[in-house]
Amino acid sequence: MDANTSPLFTPYKLGRFDLSHRTVFPALTRTRAHNNIPQRPYATEYYSTYGGLLISEAAAASDVSQRCPNMPGIWSEEQMEAWKPVVKGVHDKGGPGDGQVLEKPTPQHLKADEIPCIVNDFRIAACNASNAGFDGIEINAASGYLIDQFSIGAKAIATYMANALSKIGVLYLHITEPREAANKSLVPIRKAFDGTLIASGGYGKSDGDSAIDENYADLISFGRMLLANPDSPTRFEVNAPLNKYNRSTFCTNDPVIGYTDYPPLEVAS
Ligand SMILES: Cc1cc2nc3c(=O)[nH]c(=O)nc-3n(C[C@H](O)[C@H](O)[C@H](O)COP(=O)(O)O)c2cc1C
């Protein structure tokens, strides 16, 4: 399917944003934020290559400096200031940018009186993200982080949450399916949630096209592919080959290698 007939290249209205295509750059932790601060100019360069809805890598809502020294944070003013040029880079490229926020897991059972403090961490993180220019907040409820720790079975909680979040007008749900789900596990969630559904997990162009065509999801995020080909919407349009991703440089601390040095389309083709 070429760009003229590709469902991925049909426009979509996401709240106040008019998206020109339906591919999404999802949160990808890259561990390049020394001392939990996004590094200029590398992070700006990395994030400003893609044009479309972009979700930042997970940024911590409270101090993770001991456990994750190179994961960015969004709990302090210094971090908030460091995010500003990054978000501006995303906007200059024409995309809305959402910040993904998470709270670190807790090693012991939470006591009831600890919960307001966590809610307050998220509140401050959301204010900082808004002040940094982000258009929205995506809360990471996966990968063993705090909210995921409350899960009582992924399927049951996901459908319950989809229903509850629908009632409070959450703009979108972004769900990664395990590959063995064979792209069918989102059906009950789709039914339970009135907002936009972003599907993720092992997609390529042709099954992304099919998922949109079948109304399985509204938008598709491509993780590893966009990591290595931030210009892949353009590559899709002209049917250009894709760079292969290099897993060994996903989460190193190098500010360039495996981060901003994947060859762009003109050089690669
Ligand atoms: C290096 C790497 C870092 C990731 N970091 C995050 C993250 O910070 N938050 C998150 O929700 N998902 C994260 N993910 C998951 C991706 O956003 C995506 O859902 C997953 O890679 C499946 O999509 P794919 O098969 O197209 O790569 C990460 C994935 C990779 C490969």
The ligand as an SDF file (V2000), in Angstrom:
LIG
                    3D

 31 33  0  0  0  0  0  0  0  0999 V2000
   14.7130    0.6310   24.5770 C   0  0  0  0  0  0  0  0  0  0  0  0
   13.2520    0.6410   24.9500 C   0  0  0  0  0  0  0  0  0  0  0  0
   12.8300    1.4770   25.9670 C   0  0  0  0  0  0  0  0  0  0  0  0
   11.4610    1.5140   26.3290 C   0  0  0  0  0  0  0  0  0  0  0  0
   11.0650    2.3910   27.3000 N   0  0  0  0  0  0  0  0  0  0  0  0
    9.7440    2.5150   27.5890 C   0  0  0  0  0  0  0  0  0  0  0  0
    9.3030    3.5020   28.5190 C   0  0  0  0  0  0  0  0  0  0  0  0
   10.0670    4.3080   29.0640 O   0  0  0  0  0  0  0  0  0  0  0  0
    7.9680    3.5440   28.7920 N   0  0  0  0  0  0  0  0  0  0  0  0
    7.0760    2.7070   28.1730 C   0  0  0  0  0  0  0  0  0  0  0  0
    5.8810    2.7900   28.4630 O   0  0  0  0  0  0  0  0  0  0  0  0
    7.4680    1.7950   27.2660 N   0  0  0  0  0  0  0  0  0  0  0  0
    8.7710    1.6840   26.9550 C   0  0  0  0  0  0  0  0  0  0  0  0
    9.1790    0.7790   26.0130 N   0  0  0  0  0  0  0  0  0  0  0  0
    8.1580    0.0160   25.2570 C   0  0  0  0  0  0  0  0  0  0  0  0
    7.8710    0.7050   23.8990 C   0  0  0  0  0  0  0  0  0  0  0  0
    7.2830    1.9800   24.0800 O   0  0  0  0  0  0  0  0  0  0  0  0
    6.9510   -0.1390   23.0080 C   0  0  0  0  0  0  0  0  0  0  0  0
    5.7050   -0.2650   23.6110 O   0  0  0  0  0  0  0  0  0  0  0  0
    7.5490   -1.5230   22.7750 C   0  0  0  0  0  0  0  0  0  0  0  0
    8.8750   -1.3930   22.2960 O   0  0  0  0  0  0  0  0  0  0  0  0
    6.7290   -2.3300   21.7620 C   0  0  0  0  0  0  0  0  0  0  0  0
    6.7330   -1.7180   20.5120 O   0  0  0  0  0  0  0  0  0  0  0  0
    7.6840   -2.2490   19.3060 P   0  0  0  0  0  0  0  0  0  0  0  0
    7.4250   -3.7090   19.1890 O   0  0  0  0  0  0  0  0  0  0  0  0
    7.1860   -1.4520   18.1210 O   0  0  0  0  0  0  0  0  0  0  0  0
    9.1060   -1.9450   19.6790 O   0  0  0  0  0  0  0  0  0  0  0  0
   10.5240    0.6900   25.6560 C   0  0  0  0  0  0  0  0  0  0  0  0
   10.9780   -0.1670   24.6340 C   0  0  0  0  0  0  0  0  0  0  0  0
   12.3130   -0.1940   24.2700 C   0  0  0  0  0  0  0  0  0  0  0  0
   12.7530   -1.0900   23.1370 C   0  0  0  0  0  0  0  0  0  0  0  0
  1  2  1  0
  2  3  1  0
  2 30  2  0
  3  4  2  0
  4  5  1  0
  4 28  1  0
  5  6  2  0
  6  7  1  0
  6 13  1  0
  7  8  2  0
  7  9  1  0
  9 10  1  0
 10 11  2  0
 10 12  1  0
 12 13  2  0
 13 14  1  0
 14 15  1  0
 14 28  1  0
 15 16  1  0
 16 17  1  0
 16 18  1  0
 18 19  1  0
 18 20  1  0
 20 21  1  0
 20 22  1  0
 22 23  1  0
 23 24  1  0
 24 25  2  0
 24 26  1  0
 24 27  1  0
 28 29  2  0
 29 30  1  0
 30 31  1  0
M  END
$$$$
